[in-house]
Amino acid sequence: MPVDLSAADALALRMTSLLLCPHPGTRPAGVADVVEWFGAMQAQDLASGLWSLGARLPGRTVADVQAALERREALRTWPMRGTVHLVPPADARWMLELTGVRSLAGVATRRAQLGLTEADADRAVDVLGAALAGGGRLTRAECLATLRAAGLGTDGQRGYHLLWFASVRGVTCVAPNVGTEQTFALLDEWAPDARRLERDEALALLAHRYVRGHGPVTAREFAGWTGLTLTDARRGLAAAGDVLSLVRVDGEPMHVDAALADAPRGTLDDLVVLPGFDEYLLGYRDRTLMLDPAHQAAVVPGNNGIFQATVVRAGRVVGVWKRKVGRAAVTITIQPLTPMSSGERARVEQALQRYADFLGLPPRFDWPA
């Protein structure tokens, strides 16, 4: 029989599974461990992706995380939903083959809107593959210049589409920035030791990683995160077998990592500050456990998919924050969404001090009236 959990218990499990609270069985040693734990982490905004890692690796700096990416402990590509994620290099190819290709379903319509043809897209893949062969690494601007030199248009959104297509096809991947410039490399050269899985193996592994990094979750949440059909999502959860357990949250069946289901649960009072594009909110379609619907507009102004950085207390979003990085300091503006005492504001500043330390800059806090 599934164990009944309260909303508070479910939040405690989610904070733990998302490595935002101490986990009884896992102590990530570095970037590679964190990314493998999740399987994939939102990283469409690089600065957000770096702090998503830093928030889970106390004491590390942005330079430490960037060095780990340069060592190829993780790479960025478009493995699902047409969105950039950090993934383990060895798993990038099977993820692209399992979930990434699903974003190609409407590609003909999009190409027609952009004035591109299938032949243009295929040629772009060949051109980029040849330009990057032999360990090459080109900036985004250099990739676009290479495509233009081959007679391919890159104006408007055409260039982005062609770069995206080459990565979803498994030819290129996003390598670490050079300075502030995004770079691309060949996936086979950047991640030569690709893991090969049968389809059911891949579904089971992806299901386990999603559940252990986000649970408790439903099959619909897994389908939404991956872009898989609900049928395939359920198939993957079933194939994961005994590594998952069933619980009920407010009467709804949910999956949780079996190793976490039996762990003791204490009172949750952690306060953390997270970037806008973090798995804590973006890893779910239904965010009501973590986010009061009344605060939705403050977290996603205009409902345009651009998430504000959040302050999370006891699993619930209680504020948003913005940062302006200068040469001598980082200015952080905090907007509470719930009443905060002076002691609670001090806790928020203490949590944001960790972010400032991550950047290696002193903080300046601003609490607008």
CORVEN-V655921 format. One record per backbone hydrogen bond with DSSP energy under -0.5 kcal/mol. NH is the residue of the N-H (numbers start at 0). CO is the residue of the C=O. If there is no record, write none. Layout:
# CORVEN-V655921
nh=(NH | NH)
co=(CO | CO)
This chain:
# CORVEN-V655921
nh=(2 | 4 | 9 | 10 | 11 | 12 | 13 | 14 | 15 | 16 | 17 | 18 | 19 | 20 | 22 | 33 | 34 | 35 | 36 | 37 | 38 | 40 | 42 | 45 | 48 | 49 | 50 | 51 | 52 | 53 | 54 | 55 | 56 | 59 | 61 | 64 | 65 | 66 | 67 | 68 | 69 | 70 | 71 | 72 | 74 | 75 | 76 | 78 | 79 | 82 | 84 | 85 | 86 | 87 | 90 | 91 | 91 | 94 | 95 | 96 | 97 | 98 | 99 | 100 | 101 | 102 | 103 | 104 | 106 | 109 | 110 | 111 | 112 | 113 | 114 | 114 | 115 | 120 | 121 | 122 | 123 | 124 | 125 | 126 | 127 | 128 | 129 | 130 | 131 | 132 | 135 | 137 | 139 | 142 | 143 | 144 | 145 | 146 | 147 | 148 | 149 | 150 | 151 | 157 | 158 | 160 | 161 | 162 | 163 | 164 | 165 | 166 | 167 | 168 | 169 | 170 | 171 | 172 | 173 | 174 | 174 | 177 | 178 | 180 | 182 | 183 | 184 | 186 | 189 | 190 | 193 | 194 | 201 | 202 | 203 | 204 | 205 | 206 | 207 | 208 | 209 | 210 | 211 | 212 | 213 | 213 | 214 | 215 | 216 | 221 | 222 | 223 | 224 | 225 | 226 | 232 | 233 | 234 | 235 | 236 | 237 | 238 | 239 | 240 | 240 | 242 | 243 | 244 | 246 | 247 | 248 | 249 | 249 | 251 | 253 | 254 | 255 | 257 | 259 | 260 | 261 | 262 | 265 | 268 | 271 | 273 | 277 | 280 | 281 | 282 | 283 | 286 | 289 | 290 | 294 | 295 | 298 | 299 | 302 | 303 | 306 | 307 | 308 | 309 | 310 | 311 | 311 | 312 | 312 | 313 | 315 | 316 | 317 | 318 | 319 | 320 | 321 | 323 | 325 | 325 | 329 | 330 | 330 | 331 | 331 | 332 | 332 | 333 | 333 | 334 | 335 | 336 | 337 | 344 | 345 | 346 | 347 | 348 | 349 | 350 | 351 | 352 | 353 | 353 | 354 | 355 | 356 | 357 | 358 | 359 | 360 | 361 | 363 | 365 | 367)
co=(245 | 247 | 5 | 6 | 7 | 8 | 9 | 10 | 11 | 12 | 13 | 15 | 14 | 14 | 25 | 29 | 30 | 31 | 32 | 33 | 34 | 85 | 83 | 43 | 44 | 45 | 46 | 47 | 48 | 49 | 50 | 52 | 53 | 56 | 357 | 60 | 61 | 62 | 63 | 64 | 65 | 66 | 68 | 67 | 86 | 173 | 84 | 76 | 82 | 79 | 76 | 40 | 74 | 38 | 87 | 87 | 88 | 90 | 91 | 92 | 93 | 94 | 94 | 95 | 98 | 99 | 100 | 101 | 103 | 105 | 106 | 107 | 108 | 109 | 110 | 111 | 110 | 116 | 117 | 118 | 119 | 120 | 121 | 122 | 123 | 124 | 125 | 126 | 127 | 128 | 131 | 183 | 181 | 138 | 139 | 140 | 141 | 142 | 143 | 144 | 145 | 147 | 146 | 154 | 153 | 156 | 157 | 158 | 159 | 160 | 161 | 162 | 163 | 164 | 166 | 165 | 165 | 184 | 75 | 172 | 182 | 180 | 176 | 177 | 174 | 137 | 172 | 170 | 185 | 186 | 191 | 89 | 197 | 198 | 199 | 200 | 201 | 202 | 203 | 204 | 205 | 206 | 207 | 208 | 209 | 210 | 210 | 254 | 254 | 217 | 218 | 219 | 220 | 221 | 222 | 228 | 229 | 230 | 231 | 232 | 233 | 234 | 235 | 236 | 237 | 239 | 240 | 255 | 253 | 2 | 251 | 4 | 247 | 248 | 246 | 216 | 244 | 242 | 256 | 256 | 257 | 259 | 263 | 266 | 311 | 309 | 275 | 277 | 277 | 278 | 280 | 284 | 286 | 286 | 291 | 292 | 294 | 295 | 299 | 300 | 304 | 298 | 320 | 273 | 318 | 271 | 309 | 310 | 315 | 269 | 312 | 289 | 310 | 310 | 334 | 308 | 332 | 330 | 323 | 328 | 361 | 323 | 328 | 329 | 363 | 321 | 330 | 331 | 365 | 319 | 333 | 317 | 317 | 340 | 341 | 342 | 343 | 344 | 345 | 346 | 347 | 348 | 349 | 350 | 350 | 351 | 352 | 353 | 354 | 355 | 355 | 327 | 329 | 331 | 365)
